[in-house]
Amino acid sequence: MTTRPGAAARPSLTERRKAETEREIARHAAELFSAHGAAGVTAEGIAQAAGVSLRTFYRYFRTKEEAVTPLLTGGVRQWLAELAAAPAELSVAEALERAVRGALTPQGPHADLQAEALESTRGLLRAAGGDPALHSVWLRVHAETEEALVPVLGQLSRQDTDPLELRLAAAAANAAMRIAMETWAAGEAGPDDPARGPASLAVRCLRGLTAGVRTPRA
């Protein structure tokens, strides 16, 4: 099979099965952490709930806390994809807001799955508040997200944009998303609440944290 120049190669069947297994384990891990808190969950319990052996669990994850990583990074990938696909006529600030709304607003044919993923993240963040190991996974995902944002913002911005401004924009946007999700998780608003949902909170945080950042777009 040939691949078009510049097109991403389609993952192999093995890779797709591996990713599906990771997501299934992550989904059950999130449910258990949300229901029982970090102290009440074991790797054995997660493996049993996901229908895999403990050996298989440890083939994918080193600790029970790391099992939730695919759930968290899935939302990140969607956000970065939305941002990279922003129309050329939008400013960087407008592109960031558009991407945030797309990633954090349940909509379209997959609205139910998006809402479910957001609620799972809410439960995880509540459980992470009392568990340093689980909280460190959340922080590590955001540290990696900030690094991934820099080249994406670089592609959206003019070639002469100061690299420092790109790093500041990535740090501000990443912090905005993290603070918005943590704030939403602590409340009771639904995922699609137009005033207090994660999307509206993220836009509010973005506007506050990126107001002084200069990333002009070509």
KENUFI-462379 format. One record per residue (C-alpha): chain; residue in one letter; x, z, y. Coordinates in nm, 2 decimals. Each point is the difference from the previous one (the first is absolute). Example, Ala and Ser with C-alpha at 12.3 -4.5 7.8 and 13.67 -1.06 7.14 Angstrom:
% KENUFI-462379
> A  a  1.23  0.78  -0.45
> A  s  0.14  -0.07  0.34
***
This chain:
% KENUFI-462379
> A  m  0.00  0.00  0.00
> A  t  0.14  -0.09  0.34
> A  t  -0.05  0.21  0.31
> A  r  -0.06  -0.15  0.35
> A  p  0.29  0.05  0.23
> A  g  -0.04  0.32  0.19
> A  a  -0.28  0.12  -0.23
> A  a  0.02  0.33  -0.18
> A  a  0.04  -0.03  -0.37
> A  r  -0.30  0.12  -0.20
> A  p  0.07  0.32  -0.18
> A  s  0.05  -0.04  -0.38
> A  l  -0.26  0.13  -0.24
> A  t  0.23  0.29  -0.09
> A  e  0.03  0.09  0.37
> A  r  -0.37  -0.02  0.05
> A  r  -0.07  0.23  -0.29
> A  k  0.26  0.24  0.11
> A  a  -0.15  0.01  0.35
> A  e  -0.35  0.05  -0.15
> A  t  0.12  0.29  -0.21
> A  e  0.17  0.16  0.30
> A  r  -0.32  -0.03  0.20
> A  e  -0.21  0.14  -0.28
> A  i  0.23  0.30  -0.04
> A  a  0.00  0.05  0.38
> A  r  -0.38  -0.01  0.02
> A  h  -0.04  0.27  -0.26
> A  a  0.29  0.21  0.15
> A  a  -0.17  -0.01  0.34
> A  e  -0.34  0.11  -0.15
> A  l  0.17  0.29  -0.17
> A  f  0.20  0.11  0.30
> A  s  -0.31  -0.02  0.22
> A  a  -0.21  0.20  -0.25
> A  h  0.24  0.26  -0.11
> A  g  0.28  0.02  0.26
> A  a  0.37  -0.07  -0.08
> A  a  0.04  0.33  -0.19
> A  g  -0.28  -0.08  -0.24
> A  v  0.13  -0.34  -0.11
> A  t  0.26  -0.09  -0.26
> A  a  0.17  -0.33  -0.10
> A  e  -0.17  0.05  -0.34
> A  g  -0.34  0.03  0.16
> A  i  0.05  -0.32  0.21
> A  a  0.12  -0.19  -0.30
> A  q  -0.29  0.11  -0.21
> A  a  -0.25  -0.09  0.28
> A  a  0.16  -0.35  0.04
> A  g  0.00  -0.06  -0.38
> A  v  0.37  -0.03  -0.04
> A  s  0.26  0.20  -0.18
> A  l  0.22  0.25  0.18
> A  r  0.30  -0.22  -0.09
> A  t  -0.17  -0.30  0.18
> A  f  -0.07  0.22  0.30
> A  y  0.37  0.09  0.03
> A  r  0.09  -0.36  -0.04
> A  y  -0.17  -0.07  0.33
> A  f  0.04  0.33  0.19
> A  r  0.25  0.27  0.01
> A  t  -0.24  0.28  0.11
> A  k  -0.37  0.06  0.02
> A  e  0.01  -0.02  0.38
> A  e  0.16  -0.35  0.00
> A  a  -0.29  -0.13  -0.20
> A  v  -0.21  -0.03  0.31
> A  t  0.25  -0.23  0.17
> A  p  -0.17  -0.33  -0.10
> A  l  -0.32  0.11  0.16
> A  l  0.17  0.08  0.33
> A  t  0.22  -0.31  0.01
> A  g  -0.30  -0.23  -0.08
> A  g  -0.15  0.08  0.34
> A  v  0.34  -0.06  0.16
> A  r  0.03  -0.34  -0.15
> A  q  -0.34  -0.10  0.13
> A  w  0.09  0.12  0.35
> A  l  0.33  -0.19  0.01
> A  a  -0.17  -0.31  -0.14
> A  e  -0.28  0.02  0.27
> A  l  0.27  0.04  0.27
> A  a  0.22  -0.29  -0.12
> A  a  -0.31  -0.23  0.00
> A  a  -0.11  0.09  0.36
> A  p  -0.10  -0.30  0.21
> A  a  0.27  -0.13  0.23
> A  e  -0.21  0.05  0.31
> A  l  -0.01  0.38  -0.05
> A  s  0.26  0.23  0.16
> A  v  0.20  0.23  -0.22
> A  a  -0.22  0.29  0.10
> A  e  -0.32  -0.20  -0.07
> A  a  0.15  -0.11  -0.33
> A  l  0.06  0.36  -0.10
> A  e  -0.35  0.11  0.09
> A  r  -0.15  -0.30  -0.19
> A  a  0.21  0.09  -0.31
> A  v  -0.09  0.37  0.02
> A  r  -0.37  -0.08  0.01
> A  g  0.03  -0.25  -0.28
> A  a  0.18  0.24  -0.23
> A  l  -0.20  0.32  0.08
> A  t  -0.36  -0.14  0.03
> A  p  -0.19  -0.05  -0.33
> A  q  -0.13  -0.35  0.03
> A  g  -0.07  -0.32  -0.19
> A  p  -0.04  -0.04  -0.37
> A  h  0.25  0.28  -0.07
> A  a  -0.15  0.25  0.24
> A  d  -0.09  0.25  -0.27
> A  l  0.35  -0.01  -0.14
> A  q  0.15  0.05  0.34
> A  a  -0.23  0.30  0.07
> A  e  0.09  0.15  -0.34
> A  a  0.37  -0.04  0.07
> A  l  -0.04  0.17  0.34
> A  e  -0.19  0.29  -0.15
> A  s  0.27  0.03  -0.27
> A  t  0.26  0.02  0.27
> A  r  -0.21  0.26  0.18
> A  g  0.00  0.22  -0.31
> A  l  0.37  -0.05  -0.05
> A  l  0.08  0.10  0.36
> A  r  -0.20  0.31  -0.04
> A  a  0.18  0.09  -0.32
> A  a  0.33  -0.08  0.16
> A  g  -0.05  0.25  0.27
> A  g  0.08  0.28  -0.24
> A  d  0.26  -0.17  -0.21
> A  p  0.35  -0.10  0.14
> A  a  0.08  -0.24  -0.29
> A  l  -0.33  -0.20  0.05
> A  h  0.04  0.01  0.37
> A  s  0.36  -0.14  -0.03
> A  v  -0.14  -0.31  -0.18
> A  w  -0.24  -0.06  0.29
> A  l  0.29  0.03  0.25
> A  r  0.23  -0.22  -0.21
> A  v  -0.26  -0.28  -0.01
> A  h  -0.02  0.02  0.38
> A  a  0.38  -0.01  0.04
> A  e  0.01  -0.32  -0.21
> A  t  -0.30  -0.14  0.19
> A  e  0.19  0.04  0.33
> A  e  0.30  -0.19  -0.14
> A  a  -0.23  -0.28  -0.12
> A  l  -0.17  -0.02  0.33
> A  v  0.31  -0.09  0.19
> A  p  0.05  -0.36  -0.14
> A  v  -0.37  -0.07  0.02
> A  l  -0.01  0.10  0.37
> A  g  0.31  -0.20  0.05
> A  q  -0.17  -0.32  -0.13
> A  l  -0.29  0.06  0.23
> A  s  0.21  0.07  0.31
> A  r  0.22  -0.22  0.22
> A  q  0.35  -0.07  -0.13
> A  d  0.15  0.18  0.29
> A  t  -0.19  0.32  -0.06
> A  d  0.23  0.30  0.01
> A  p  0.06  0.13  -0.36
> A  l  -0.05  0.35  0.14
> A  e  -0.34  -0.09  0.12
> A  l  -0.09  -0.13  -0.34
> A  r  0.11  0.32  -0.17
> A  l  -0.20  0.20  0.26
> A  a  -0.31  -0.21  -0.06
> A  a  0.03  0.04  -0.37
> A  a  0.05  0.38  0.03
> A  a  -0.29  0.03  0.24
> A  a  -0.24  -0.21  -0.21
> A  n  0.10  0.18  -0.32
> A  a  -0.05  0.34  0.16
> A  a  -0.34  -0.11  0.13
> A  m  -0.12  -0.09  -0.34
> A  r  0.13  0.32  -0.16
> A  i  -0.15  0.22  0.27
> A  a  -0.33  -0.18  -0.01
> A  m  -0.03  0.02  -0.38
> A  e  0.09  0.37  0.00
> A  t  -0.25  0.07  0.27
> A  w  -0.27  -0.19  -0.17
> A  a  0.07  0.17  -0.34
> A  a  -0.04  0.34  0.16
> A  g  -0.35  -0.09  0.12
> A  e  -0.32  -0.11  -0.16
> A  a  -0.07  -0.34  0.16
> A  g  -0.05  -0.29  -0.24
> A  p  0.24  -0.29  -0.04
> A  d  -0.22  -0.23  0.21
> A  d  -0.09  0.24  0.27
> A  p  0.03  -0.21  0.32
> A  a  0.11  0.30  0.22
> A  r  0.19  0.24  -0.23
> A  g  0.10  -0.22  -0.30
> A  p  0.36  -0.08  -0.08
> A  a  0.00  -0.33  0.18
> A  s  -0.13  0.13  0.33
> A  l  0.24  0.29  -0.02
> A  a  0.30  -0.23  -0.08
> A  v  -0.08  -0.23  0.30
> A  r  -0.02  0.31  0.23
> A  c  0.33  0.12  -0.13
> A  l  0.16  -0.34  0.03
> A  r  -0.10  -0.04  0.36
> A  g  0.14  0.34  0.08
> A  l  0.33  -0.03  -0.18
> A  t  0.08  -0.37  0.07
> A  a  -0.10  0.00  0.37
> A  g  0.36  0.00  0.12
> A  v  0.15  -0.23  -0.27
> A  r  0.10  -0.35  0.12
> A  t  -0.03  -0.26  -0.28
> A  p  -0.09  -0.33  0.16
> A  r  -0.13  -0.28  -0.22
> A  a  0.11  -0.36  0.03
***
